[in-house]
Amino acid sequence: MLRFYIEVARTAFRRQLIYRWANLAGLITNAFWGAIISYLIIALYHARPVAAGYSVQDTLRYTWLAQAMIMIVLTFGWYDLMLTIRSGEVISDLSKPCDFYWYWFSREFGRDLYYLLFRGLPTYVSGMLLFSAGIPGRLDVWLLYAVSFLLGAMLGIAYRFLYNVIAFWVVEARAVGGMAGAIALFFSGGYLAVVFFPPWLRAIADWLPFNGLLNVPAEIFLGKLSGGDLWLNLARQLVWLIVLTLVARLVAAAATRRVVVQGG
Amino acid sequence: MLSNILSDLSLYRRLIGMQLRTQAQYKFNLLIDVGTYLFVTTMEFFGVLFYFGSFKSILGWTIGEVALLTATASFGFGLAEMIGAGIDSFDVTIRRGEFDRLLLRPVSAFIQVIGSDFRLRRLGRLTQGCIAFAIGFVLLPGFHWTPAKLLILLLGIASAAAIFVSILLMSATLCFWTVETTELFNSLTYGGREMMSYPLTIYHQLLQRFFLFVVPLAFGAYIPVCYLLDRPLPFDMPAVVAFASPLVALAFTLVAGAVWRFGVYHYQGTGS
């Protein structure tokens, strides 16, 4: 069975390879946004060298990391699953002799790998070239970052599965999806680093699942988390991953029990 | 000439009226859409405001002043998104071969394209612009209105909207050859709005010149807001330049119009 899922992931990876020009345009868009925010940050830091414990270099690095990871952990405007529900195509996926959730998980995992290689890496490298974002020099930071990023990517898949699968109940689910994406983008640190939130909002954001999408891996990358704090953050990420995955599977099971497809 | 323009305008009114009536049929959906869009854009705006918890100003611009910039850019962009929706989805019109049909009708193709969609849900961004204006003026208690300032602000917003629509039009013209819109132009529309939300001086000299003299979006946000706040204009330009915004926008619109006409003239159909 595992071989089947690996094959699904591989196919998704290869399917993505076709969109070469779209990816290049997307890459330029990511880099352009990164550049705008970088100019903003450099201008803000003009008056003081350190803010909220972040130096200008830290904040630049956070920004470019966010731009590089965004397509993986928070694929904005991802309605693939929703569209199959609307068109009825979903029935062919449900008929496959495999688990519906893990089928989509494998597909998305394959796509994530593509975006890591062909979107994330080049985006971050352009940040290094344009704004000297730099990279951490310690091996343990890289290893912990890899673990946290992997958890974040899987959390991202569970989350987008969830807000897509509501299309079984809501016809105009796109608005809900847009809202879900925006909330996640904000609370994960996609607009501005979570460290700049007002303290009361920060306290809430820390315990939300979105924190694990981007902010935790990024803070590890910056070397801001250590000791008990580090383990607490990783544990929260893991617990949210398990919870969201379970909920996603339960919702999918509930939805598929009542699915009725119009013949034709 | 004049009667042509008048008949175009009345046609546009009819097309838009049709759009509005259609969208008003789905009241609940419309409400949700406007609400979502307001929510998303407001969150973007708060993202900017939160920086000012840690930093007091950005190159001398206070939080209220930046809020005015953001509001002006949002308003111009929001209007353009609302009016120019038909241009924005032009690639679909081309791909389905619908444009060939439009060309057969004895009325302006441009009016038909721009009249083909009008997105009421973009009211969400305009509402966010209003909120940003309100916050900006509350944070700037010493601000004094003069008739000239009000005029400059309104002209600025209109100019920004015209320039944004022109960018959309040029991006749509490209569809004649590429059949699909390139995401690259998003950097000029969405990216341009984002850039105009902050003081122009934070950018590299080349980018400043680009947004003043090539794609003159700065005339739709930064320059009018500088005039409002009695700030000096970039590159030592005299304050009266602020009154030139509509002229600059008009020039840019004419260029976009020429590009569009060139595209229509050379369009050969998408076949199939």
Interface residues (C-beta under 8 A of the other chain):
Chain A: A22 A25 G26 I28 T29 F32 W33 I36 Y39 L40 I42 A43 L44 Y45 H46 A47 R48 A51 A52 E172 A175 G178 M179 A182 I183 F186 Y191 L192 F196 F197 P198
Chain B: N29 I32 D33 T36 F39 V40 M43 E44 F46 G47 V48 F50 Y51 G53 S54 F55 K56 S57 I58 L59 T182 E183 L184 N186 S187 G191 E194 M195 Y198 P199 T201 I202 Y203 H204 L207
